[in-house]
C-alpha cells in the first residue's frame, strides 16, 4: 500500500503490481491506496494470480482488485491482467492463470517469457507477473503518444475491442491485449480520446 502511495506521490502515471494474496490483516490499506491512485489519475495494473481460480466467484477474496467480495468497483483506473498461453483456442488462458469474465480485464502473454533474474542472469518464466508488465508497457506507450489522456481513458483504450471467440466460458474468453489494434484505432483520431 505504501509503495503505491509513494509511486503516486512521485509522479508515476502507471504502476505495475505483481503481487496478490488471499489474506491480510489490513486489506483496506491496499484498497485505500488503489483509490488514492485513481483519485490522482494513476493507472494501477495488477497480475491476476496463478491459482487457476475464477475471480468472478462470489467468494473471491483475491486482492488487490477494484472490488472486494463482489461489491461495487471502487476504482476506474485499475486493470487486472491474466496470463494467456500461445493458443487462441479453448486453451487460451494459461493453465495456471486466474480468470474471470468480469474481474479479469485483459490477458497478455504469460507463458515462457524471457526475463531478467538476480545476479545479471536471464531465464524463461511463466505467470501473471510476466503478463501484467506487458500491459503496463502498452499503457505507458499510449501515455507517451497521448500524454494528456486520463488514466481512466487509457484503461478504456487498453481494453478496446479485444479479440473475441464468442464463447461465454470465462476461462476461454480471449480478451487479449493487442497493441497493433490499439494504435490503428486511436492514432487516426486522437481528438476523440
Secondary structure as the mmCIF struct_conf table of DSSP 4:
data_model
#
loop_
_struct_conf.conf_type_id
_struct_conf.id
_struct_conf.beg_label_comp_id
_struct_conf.beg_label_asym_id
_struct_conf.beg_label_seq_id
_struct_conf.end_label_comp_id
_struct_conf.end_label_asym_id
_struct_conf.end_label_seq_id
HELX_RH_AL_P HELX_RH_AL_P1 UNK A 2 UNK A 9
TURN_TY1_P TURN_TY1_P1 UNK A 10 UNK A 11
BEND BEND1 UNK A 13 UNK A 13
STRN STRN1 UNK A 14 UNK A 17
STRN STRN2 UNK A 21 UNK A 21
BEND BEND2 UNK A 22 UNK A 22
TURN_TY1_P TURN_TY1_P2 UNK A 25 UNK A 26
HELX_RH_AL_P HELX_RH_AL_P2 UNK A 27 UNK A 39
TURN_TY1_P TURN_TY1_P3 UNK A 40 UNK A 41
STRN STRN3 UNK A 43 UNK A 47
BEND BEND3 UNK A 50 UNK A 51
STRN STRN4 UNK A 54 UNK A 54
TURN_TY1_P TURN_TY1_P4 UNK A 55 UNK A 56
BEND BEND4 UNK A 57 UNK A 57
TURN_TY1_P TURN_TY1_P5 UNK A 58 UNK A 59
STRN STRN5 UNK A 63 UNK A 63
BEND BEND5 UNK A 64 UNK A 64
BEND BEND6 UNK A 66 UNK A 68
TURN_TY1_P TURN_TY1_P6 UNK A 69 UNK A 70
BEND BEND7 UNK A 76 UNK A 77
STRN STRN6 UNK A 78 UNK A 84
BEND BEND8 UNK A 86 UNK A 86
BEND BEND9 UNK A 88 UNK A 89
TURN_TY1_P TURN_TY1_P7 UNK A 90 UNK A 91
STRN STRN7 UNK A 93 UNK A 93
TURN_TY1_P TURN_TY1_P8 UNK A 95 UNK A 96
STRN STRN8 UNK A 99 UNK A 99
TURN_TY1_P TURN_TY1_P9 UNK A 101 UNK A 103
STRN STRN9 UNK A 106 UNK A 109
BEND BEND10 UNK A 111 UNK A 112
STRN STRN10 UNK A 113 UNK A 117
TURN_TY1_P TURN_TY1_P10 UNK A 118 UNK A 120
STRN STRN11 UNK A 121 UNK A 125
BEND BEND11 UNK A 127 UNK A 127
HELX_RH_AL_P HELX_RH_AL_P3 UNK A 128 UNK A 145
TURN_TY1_P TURN_TY1_P11 UNK A 147 UNK A 148
BEND BEND12 UNK A 149 UNK A 149
HELX_RH_AL_P HELX_RH_AL_P4 UNK A 151 UNK A 158
TURN_TY1_P TURN_TY1_P12 UNK A 159 UNK A 161
BEND BEND13 UNK A 166 UNK A 166
TURN_TY1_P TURN_TY1_P13 UNK A 170 UNK A 172
STRN STRN12 UNK A 176 UNK A 176
HELX_RH_AL_P HELX_RH_AL_P5 UNK A 179 UNK A 187
TURN_TY1_P TURN_TY1_P14 UNK A 188 UNK A 189
HELX_RH_3T_P HELX_RH_3T_P1 UNK A 190 UNK A 192
#
